[in-house]
Each structure stands twice: as structure tokens, then as C-alpha cells.
Amino acid sequence: MSTPLHALSAIELGTAYAASELSPREVAQALIDHIARWEPHIAALWHHQPDQALADAHASEQRWRRGEALGPLDGVPVTLKENIATRGVPVPLGCAATELVPAAADAPPAARLREAGCVLLGKTTMPDWGMLSSGLSSFHRLSRNPWDTRLNPGGSSAGAAAAAAAGYGPLHLGTDIGGSIRLPAHWCGIVGFKPSWGRVPIAPTYAGRVAGPMTRTVADAALAMSALSRPDPRDATALPAQPIDWLALPRPDARGLRLGVWLDAGWGSPLQPDVRDAVLAAARAFEAAGATVVPVGPFTTRAMIDGLDRFWRMRSWLDFRPLPPERQARVLPYIRQWIARGEHLSGEEVFTGYSQMLALREAGQAVMQGLDGLLSPVSPDVAFPATQASPLDDPERPFEHIAYTVPFNFSEQPAIAVPAGVSPQGLPIGLQIAGHRHDDLGVLRLAHLWERLRPALPPWPEPPAGAGASATLGA
């Protein structure tokens, strides 16, 4: 059976390059052709530069031929979320109000992947200021879900998730401050890894903000972490470098593990039956593989999220207020309505809201005591219409869908979204696996085991009929 080049994993590509079975340039060209068939339908990319990608791939090809490859990621195609700065390219932050000033330098995650020899295919889209779980943006075209282009890919790493599901290469990098990697991974049926805070150096840094890989396999996410977790002095919050064997993933079964199952968030949108069933099926599979599985009740509260809401409204209001009126008018109306209350919040309300970050940190770490991992939904629902800013599309209830993801940003714990199945309508459903603070490898190992335990998944979506065929490897 032939394998399309766009469907090869990063690990497979590195192996094929080392054996001279493939060249980075032919892979890059196949991906550029594949992207051309998909991109008019899903609008996942911004600043796509095929000529530069081919030049970088050619340089990688020469290194492999000389026996001077920079490592297993040399020549592997990658995309970066557009808020991860790359030298000479503006950072719009998804918003038409942003002045387009070229970035002076690569942000740490971009620098690490360049040093590893990755071929940058382009930047991926995001919503205004990253403040939506949606592909809706005042700057970018409307990004759509490859499984059903009438639906949303989620966000804020919208284009990254759509690109991964559509096969724009094996590695995509997103950012996450409340679920922005894991939510679109769930809705697009891919792997989205949010590392422990500080594991991947990033600039600018902020409470809860991390960068992490979005891939089709857990092993590819782990391979990306081998480069992304290298130190960078520009991030004062970064963890000390550790000699982690990121590809030490396999474990024979789940014997000896104690896993929690968390289905009731305590607040937020009701959990849809299809999502609940998928998480319970995963719990039963881990139990059959030898794990002890125990129920976990709510550990976050409405007060926590209401406090965060007030804090983030103020933070965004402070970004919005200095803009001249003509630029303010370019911000999405949903965002303008959401932040408007920030103008009237008191210092006491904002400080109390800020304090909920510590409350979430304490709650998230406390619930893990006595557990090796925590299984849960990623979001209570499946993908929603493409034109909506959020599942509820209500700026006064903006966070009802992040109840399962946001605690682990502020508790600084690693959490991963990994495909668990599909709804009766064929829409992806993800499983979230969270772990102890700094046990990133442990979470990846659990997710890798789940890939072996879960039922078969449907084939990846293909470009619309008549869009042409992609190059293949093998026979």
C-alpha cells in the first residue's frame, strides 16, 4: 500500500532521510502541492512562503547527503502559530487592529526548531489576541475544520489544528493559556500537548502560557519536545534543562497505575453524552489493561472562572484602550463586547480575579494526590459552526467550554488531548490526560499507551473531490 508523503510522521521522515529513501526537498514539494489543494477550503495558513521552504529543504538535503544532519528533525516540515515570532515577519495576533511590524528575532520555540533543521512551511492562523476558541479572526480568513468545513477548528491555535488534520506536514506548534492547544486538537481529531509551565521556553511569557506540539501521533509530539525543551535565557520562568529521554514512550500495559476519571467539572456547559461515552470507554480500556480507575468529583468552582474572566477582561481592555478609534473599530465585535466591562472593574475585583490563578493551581495539584494520571473530556461538546466565536457564541458566557482544560494551565501541570473516537455524526472526540506537575514524559507515556488501547479511528480527511492527488511513497 502506498503512503502519501503528507501522511508520513516526523519519525518516519527522519528514518527515510537517513536511509536516503526520501529527500527533504521532494517532501516539501509534495506538501506544498497538498496544501494548495486544501488551503482554499480551510484557510489554515498565513505567511506561506513555498520558495523559502524549498530553499530550506534543499539545504537540509545537502546536510543529509554530507552526513551532517542536525538531528532527526532535520528537513521535517513544521508550521508555527503566528503569535510565535519569526525574524522579519510581523506578528498580527489575529487582529486587524495590530500594526504590522516585522519581528526582530525568532521567539525561543521558533529558534529551537530552526536549530534542529526543521523546514518552516508557514505560520498558522489564530483569532483576535488569542482570546477565542475559534477560527474567527478580524485579520485572517475564516479558518475551518477539515472534517467538515461548515464547522470550526477551535482555537486559539485554530490554523495549527486544521493544518495537522489536513496533513500539512507532521509537526505544528501552538500556544495554550486556557485550552488553546487541546481544544482545537479535540475538535480536529489530533494530538495536542500542553507541557508543564516553563518546560518549553517562550517569549513573551505570561501566567499559564505555554507552547506545545500539535501532531497526528504522540511519538511525533515527543520528538518535537526533544528540541522545544532546550533552554533559552530569554524566558526567566523556564524550568532548568533536564536530560529527558522523550522517546522512552512504550509501556507494556497499565498495571500498577491509579487513574482518576473526571466527568463533572462543577461548572460550564453540560457534558454531551457522546463525549461522556468516549471518556468512559477510555477509562474501561485502561482498567482492562491493568489500571485501577477511580471517579474524581468537581475540584474547580464558578468563583474561580468568574475571577479569571474579570482579570482577563481587564488585561484585554488595557490592550484595547490605547488604540485610536479607527483601530479599535477593527477588533472583532465579540471581543469588543467582552472586554467592555473591563473599563468599569474595580481594583478589588481585578485583584480578586487574579488570585484565582493560585486557587486553580492549588486545586489542580491537590486532585492529583494518589493518582498517576487524570482522564477527562477536553471539551463538553463536539465541533460547532465555523462562523461562531465560541460554542455558545455569547461574549457574556465566554468560558463555559474550557472547564476541563483551564485548571491545568494555572496549576502548571502537563495535559494532552489525544483522539478517542468519533461521534455518530463522524466528528472527532478527544480524551484529555493530565499528570503531575513536571511529569511531562509520564503524560506522553499514558497517551502513547492509549493509542494502542483505543479502537481504530477513521481515515484522515481528504481535500474536496476534484482537488487532485498527492505524491506517494512506496508501492
DRENMIKOL-163384 format. One record per residue (C-alpha): residue in three letters; residue number from 1; x, y, z. Coordinates in steps of 0.05 Angstrom, whole numbers, plus 5000, padded with zeros to 4 digits. Last residue first. Layout:
BEGIN
residuo  num  u  v  w
Ala  NUM  X  Y  Z
...
end
This chain:
BEGIN
residuo  num  u  v  w
Ala  475  5081  5013  4928
Gly  474  5123  5061  4968
Leu  473  5119  5136  4978
Thr  472  5064  5179  4949
Ala  471  5054  5246  4915
Ser  470  4986  5278  4925
Ala  469  4922  5271  4885
Gly  468  4877  5325  4855
Ala  467  4826  5376  4882
Gly  466  4769  5342  4844
Ala  465  4734  5320  4908
Pro  464  4749  5363  4968
Pro  463  4816  5351  5002
Glu  462  4820  5288  5044
Pro  461  4800  5276  5116
Trp  460  4841  5227  5156
Pro  459  4817  5155  5157
Pro  458  4771  5134  5214
Leu  457  4800  5114  5281
Ala  456  4812  5042  5304
Pro  455  4792  5027  5375
Arg  454  4835  5053  5433
Leu  453  4887  5011  5471
Arg  452  4949  5024  5429
Glu  451  4938  5100  5424
Trp  450  4921  5098  5498
Leu  449  4991  5072  5513
His  448  5022  5132  5477
Ala  447  4976  5179  5517
Leu  446  5000  5147  5582
Arg  445  5072  5154  5560
Leu  444  5062  5226  5540
Val  443  5033  5242  5609
Gly  442  5092  5208  5643
Leu  441  5141  5246  5599
Asp  440  5112  5312  5621
Asp  439  5117  5297  5695
His  438  5134  5370  5712
Arg  437  5069  5380  5752
His  436  5033  5314  5759
Gly  435  4991  5289  5702
Ala  434  4933  5305  5656
Ile  433  4902  5261  5602
Gln  432  4848  5292  5559
Leu  431  4809  5248  5512
Gly  430  4787  5276  5445
Ile  429  4724  5268  5403
Pro  428  4725  5277  5328
Leu  427  4661  5287  5288
Gly  426  4633  5228  5248
Gln  425  4559  5245  5261
Pro  424  4553  5186  5309
Ser  423  4611  5220  5348
Val  422  4683  5200  5335
Gly  421  4737  5166  5375
Ala  420  4789  5178  5429
Pro  419  4838  5225  5396
Val  418  4891  5253  5443
Ala  417  4888  5318  5482
Ile  416  4948  5325  5529
Ala  415  4959  5355  5597
Pro  414  5022  5376  5635
Gln  413  5012  5412  5701
Glu  412  5025  5486  5714
Ser  411  4965  5490  5762
Phe  410  4947  5553  5723
Asn  409  4947  5519  5655
Phe  408  4919  5454  5684
Pro  407  4856  5486  5710
Val  406  4838  5515  5642
Thr  405  4826  5449  5605
Tyr  404  4764  5416  5635
Ala  403  4722  5479  5647
Ile  402  4741  5508  5579
His  401  4672  5504  5545
Glu  400  4635  5552  5591
Phe  399  4689  5606  5580
Pro  398  4656  5661  5540
Arg  397  4588  5668  5575
Glu  396  4577  5743  5568
Pro  395  4611  5742  5500
Asp  394  4558  5692  5476
Asp  393  4574  5648  5415
Leu  392  4556  5587  5457
Pro  391  4609  5542  5424
Ser  390  4655  5602  5413
Ala  389  4666  5658  5362
Gln  388  4616  5627  5314
Thr  387  4625  5628  5239
Ala  386  4652  5557  5234
Pro  385  4592  5524  5268
Phe  384  4609  5478  5328
Ala  383  4656  5419  5336
Val  382  4639  5368  5391
Asp  381  4618  5386  5462
Pro  380  4639  5382  5535
Ser  379  4711  5400  5519
Val  378  4774  5361  5533
Pro  377  4737  5305  5569
Ser  376  4773  5273  5627
Leu  375  4826  5223  5648
Leu  374  4872  5240  5706
Gly  373  4941  5209  5715
Asp  372  4985  5174  5766
Leu  371  4938  5188  5824
Gly  370  4947  5190  5899
Gln  369  4949  5266  5900
Met  368  4927  5291  5832
Val  367  4867  5329  5858
Ala  366  4912  5372  5902
Gln  365  4954  5397  5843
Gly  364  4895  5423  5805
Ala  363  4862  5454  5865
Glu  362  4924  5491  5889
Arg  361  4939  5518  5820
Leu  360  4866  5538  5809
Ala  359  4866  5577  5874
Leu  358  4932  5609  5854
Met  357  4902  5633  5788
Gln  356  4840  5654  5827
Ser  355  4882  5709  5859
Tyr  354  4880  5748  5793
Gly  353  4804  5753  5798
Thr  352  4808  5781  5869
Phe  351  4859  5832  5844
Val  350  4813  5851  5786
Glu  349  4752  5858  5830
Glu  348  4790  5898  5883
Gly  347  4819  5945  5831
Ser  346  4749  5959  5807
Leu  345  4721  5937  5740
His  344  4688  5992  5699
Glu  343  4731  5993  5636
Gly  342  4737  5917  5638
Arg  341  4662  5913  5624
Ala  340  4677  5930  5551
Ile  339  4723  5869  5543
Trp  338  4671  5820  5520
Gln  337  4634  5869  5475
Arg  336  4697  5889  5439
Ile  335  4717  5816  5432
Tyr  334  4651  5797  5401
Pro  333  4654  5858  5355
Leu  332  4721  5834  5327
Val  331  4774  5888  5332
Arg  330  4776  5935  5272
Ala  329  4736  5990  5306
Gln  328  4791  5998  5359
Arg  327  4838  6015  5302
Glu  326  4796  6074  5278
Pro  325  4784  6096  5350
Pro  324  4858  6102  5366
Leu  323  4885  6044  5408
Pro  322  4904  6059  5480
Arg  321  4841  6025  5508
Phe  320  4847  5958  5473
Asp  319  4908  5928  5506
Leu  318  4885  5952  5575
Trp  317  4816  5924  5559
Ser  316  4849  5857  5543
Arg  315  4880  5853  5613
Met  314  4817  5878  5645
Arg  313  4774  5826  5611
Trp  312  4827  5774  5630
Phe  311  4822  5791  5704
Arg  310  4746  5792  5705
Asp  309  4741  5725  5669
Leu  308  4793  5695  5716
Gly  307  4751  5714  5775
Asp  306  4688  5685  5743
Ile  305  4728  5622  5729
Met  304  4748  5612  5801
Ala  303  4681  5633  5831
Arg  302  4646  5581  5787
Thr  301  4687  5528  5821
Thr  300  4742  5477  5809
Phe  299  4751  5408  5841
Pro  298  4689  5371  5816
Gly  297  4689  5296  5832
Val  296  4740  5243  5814
Pro  295  4720  5171  5800
Val  294  4772  5116  5808
Val  293  4807  5072  5758
Thr  292  4859  5019  5779
Ala  291  4899  5003  5717
Gly  290  4910  4933  5690
Ala  289  4897  4937  5615
Ala  288  4823  4925  5626
Glu  287  4822  4986  5671
Phe  286  4856  5028  5617
Ala  285  4803  5005  5568
Arg  284  4747  5019  5617
Ala  283  4772  5090  5627
Ala  282  4776  5100  5551
Ala  281  4704  5077  5544
Leu  280  4684  5125  5599
Val  279  4717  5182  5561
Ala  278  4682  5164  5496
Asp  277  4615  5156  5530
Arg  276  4620  5225  5563
Val  275  4636  5257  5495
Asp  274  4576  5224  5462
Pro  273  4531  5242  5521
Gln  272  4547  5316  5517
Leu  271  4575  5346  5581
Pro  270  4534  5405  5603
Ser  269  4567  5473  5592
Gly  268  4607  5503  5649
Trp  267  4611  5489  5724
Gly  266  4627  5433  5772
Ala  265  4673  5398  5722
Asp  264  4635  5333  5727
Leu  263  4669  5278  5686
Trp  262  4736  5267  5720
Val  261  4763  5196  5716
Gly  260  4824  5184  5761
Leu  259  4879  5136  5745
Arg  258  4919  5091  5791
Leu  257  4973  5055  5752
Gly  256  5004  4989  5775
Arg  255  4987  4952  5712
Ala  254  4973  4998  5653
Asp  253  5005  4956  5599
Pro  252  5071  4942  5563
Arg  251  5100  5013  5568
Pro  250  5128  5048  5507
Leu  249  5147  5122  5510
Ala  248  5222  5129  5520
Leu  247  5222  5178  5461
Trp  246  5230  5240  5506
Asp  245  5291  5214  5541
Ile  244  5294  5273  5589
Pro  243  5363  5302  5606
Gln  242  5335  5362  5643
Ala  241  5343  5437  5629
Pro  240  5321  5480  5687
Leu  239  5249  5503  5681
Ala  238  5235  5567  5643
Thr  237  5205  5627  5681
Ala  236  5261  5676  5661
Asp  235  5249  5661  5588
Arg  234  5301  5698  5546
Pro  233  5356  5651  5572
Asp  232  5334  5595  5526
Pro  231  5339  5522  5546
Arg  230  5321  5461  5504
Ser  229  5250  5437  5514
Leu  228  5229  5451  5442
Ala  227  5281  5404  5412
Ser  226  5265  5339  5447
Met  225  5193  5363  5453
Ala  224  5185  5355  5378
Leu  223  5202  5282  5384
Ala  222  5151  5273  5440
Ala  221  5097  5305  5397
Asp  220  5116  5259  5340
Ala  219  5111  5199  5385
Val  218  5041  5221  5408
Thr  217  5016  5219  5337
Arg  216  4978  5265  5290
Thr  215  5012  5328  5314
Met  214  5004  5392  5354
Pro  213  5066  5410  5393
Gly  212  5069  5457  5452
Ala  211  5078  5530  5473
Val  210  5058  5552  5543
Arg  209  5022  5610  5575
Gly  208  4994  5598  5646
Ala  207  5020  5664  5674
Tyr  206  5056  5702  5618
Thr  205  5119  5694  5577
Pro  204  5137  5736  5517
Ala  203  5176  5697  5499
Ile  202  5175  5621  5506
Pro  201  5218  5567  5537
Val  200  5184  5499  5533
Arg  199  5182  5465  5602
Gly  198  5165  5530  5637
Trp  197  5092  5513  5650
Ser  196  5084  5438  5644
Pro  195  5072  5417  5572
Lys  194  5006  5426  5534
Phe  193  5005  5371  5482
Gly  192  4954  5369  5425
Val  191  4944  5304  5388
Ile  190  4893  5307  5331
Gly  189  4819  5297  5319
Cys  188  4801  5368  5297
Trp  187  4753  5385  5353
His  186  4797  5354  5406
Ala  185  4861  5385  5379
Pro  184  4825  5451  5375
Leu  183  4811  5447  5450
Arg  182  4879  5419  5470
Ile  181  4924  5474  5441
Ser  180  4883  5535  5461
Gly  179  4860  5505  5527
Gly  178  4866  5562  5577
Ile  177  4934  5593  5562
Asp  176  4957  5549  5504
Thr  175  5004  5561  5446
Gly  174  5011  5522  5381
Leu  173  5066  5488  5342
His  172  5054  5442  5283
Leu  171  5093  5380  5263
Pro  170  5073  5324  5215
Gly  169  5063  5360  5149
Tyr  168  5003  5400  5124
Gly  167  4962  5336  5132
Ala  166  4891  5363  5136
Ala  165  4884  5346  5210
Ala  164  4951  5379  5226
Ala  163  4934  5441  5186
Ala  162  4866  5448  5218
Ala  161  4897  5443  5287
Ala  160  4952  5494  5271
Gly  159  4902  5541  5238
Ala  158  4860  5546  5300
Ser  157  4911  5550  5355
Ser  156  4862  5596  5391
Gly  155  4824  5558  5376
Gly  154  4770  5513  5350
Pro  153  4771  5481  5281
Asn  152  4700  5508  5269
Leu  151  4648  5473  5226
Arg  150  4619  5481  5156
Thr  149  4686  5455  5131
Asp  148  4671  5386  5159
Trp  147  4729  5341  5178
Pro  146  4778  5395  5152
Asn  145  4753  5445  5204
Arg  144  4752  5517  5180
Ser  143  4793  5581  5186
Leu  142  4758  5646  5169
Arg  141  4808  5690  5132
His  140  4857  5725  5177
Phe  139  4855  5795  5207
Ser  138  4787  5802  5242
Ser  137  4791  5730  5263
Leu  136  4743  5671  5272
Gly  135  4779  5604  5277
Ser  134  4751  5594  5346
Ser  133  4766  5582  5419
Leu  132  4773  5657  5426
Met  131  4821  5704  5462
Gly  130  4883  5691  5420
Trp  129  4891  5766  5411
Asp  128  4839  5763  5355
Pro  127  4832  5693  5328
Met  126  4891  5650  5304
Thr  125  4921  5629  5237
Thr  124  4982  5587  5223
Lys  123  5051  5610  5201
Gly  122  5087  5579  5142
Leu  121  5122  5518  5114
Leu  120  5181  5523  5161
Val  119  5231  5467  5146
Cys  118  5260  5439  5210
Gly  117  5336  5438  5217
Ala  116  5340  5428  5293
Glu  115  5366  5499  5301
Arg  114  5304  5523  5264
Leu  113  5260  5484  5312
Arg  112  5296  5514  5373
Ala  111  5293  5585  5345
Ala  110  5218  5580  5332
Pro  109  5206  5557  5403
Pro  108  5250  5613  5431
Ala  107  5218  5670  5392
Asp  106  5256  5686  5328
Ala  105  5283  5756  5324
Ala  104  5267  5828  5307
Ala  103  5195  5815  5288
Pro  102  5169  5855  5229
Val  101  5119  5909  5249
Leu  100  5047  5901  5225
Glu  99  5006  5947  5269
Thr  98  4952  5906  5302
Ala  97  4880  5928  5295
Ala  96  4865  5874  5244
Cys  95  4874  5822  5298
Gly  94  4900  5750  5293
Leu  93  4960  5767  5337
Pro  92  4987  5805  5276
Val  91  5060  5784  5288
Pro  90  5101  5814  5230
Val  89  5155  5771  5197
Gly  88  5229  5791  5196
Arg  87  5251  5740  5248
Thr  86  5198  5691  5269
Ala  85  5152  5707  5327
Ile  84  5106  5654  5356
Asn  83  5039  5692  5352
Glu  82  5030  5665  5281
Lys  81  5024  5593  5304
Leu  80  5083  5556  5274
Thr  79  5084  5505  5218
Val  78  5133  5448  5210
Pro  77  5165  5405  5155
Val  76  5219  5355  5176
Gly  75  5284  5370  5140
Asp  74  5328  5360  5201
Leu  73  5283  5334  5257
Pro  72  5324  5271  5269
Gly  71  5388  5311  5282
Leu  70  5428  5368  5251
Ala  69  5446  5326  5191
Glu  68  5519  5327  5174
Gly  67  5527  5262  5135
Arg  66  5543  5302  5072
Arg  65  5480  5277  5038
Trp  64  5438  5294  5099
Arg  63  5466  5364  5101
Gln  62  5453  5374  5027
Glu  61  5380  5354  5036
Ser  60  5373  5403  5094
Ala  59  5397  5460  5049
His  58  5347  5438  4996
Ala  57  5291  5437  5047
Asp  56  5309  5508  5068
Ala  55  5306  5530  4995
Leu  54  5240  5494  4985
Ala  53  5210  5527  5046
Gln  52  5235  5595  5021
Asp  51  5201  5584  4954
Pro  50  5136  5559  4986
Gln  49  5126  5621  5030
His  48  5061  5615  5069
His  47  5053  5678  5111
Trp  46  4986  5656  5139
Leu  45  4959  5586  5138
Ala  44  4897  5548  5159
Ala  43  4848  5577  5108
Ile  42  4804  5513  5107
His  41  4776  5508  5035
Pro  40  4825  5549  4994
Glu  39  4881  5515  5034
Trp  38  4867  5443  5017
Arg  37  4891  5432  4946
Ala  36  4948  5482  4951
Ile  35  4969  5450  5017
His  34  4978  5383  4981
Asp  33  5023  5415  4928
Ile  32  5065  5449  4981
Leu  31  5067  5384  5019
Ala  30  5093  5345  4958
Gln  29  5145  5400  4946
Ala  28  5169  5396  5018
Val  27  5174  5320  5015
Glu  26  5213  5324  4950
Arg  25  5260  5375  4981
Pro  24  5271  5337  5046
Ser  23  5296  5277  5006
Leu  22  5268  5207  5012
Glu  21  5296  5136  5014
Ser  20  5366  5161  5031
Ala  19  5366  5116  5093
Ala  18  5375  5176  5140
Tyr  17  5321  5215  5103
Ala  16  5273  5156  5109
Thr  15  5285  5150  5184
Gly  14  5275  5224  5194
Leu  13  5211  5222  5153
Glu  12  5183  5163  5191
Ile  11  5196  5198  5258
Ala  10  5163  5262  5232
Ser  9  5102  5221  5211
Leu  8  5084  5207  5140
Ala  7  5015  5229  5117
His  6  5038  5286  5072
Leu  5  5082  5237  5034
Pro  4  5022  5195  5017
Thr  3  5034  5122  5035
Ser  2  5027  5068  4982
Met  1  5000  5000  5000
end
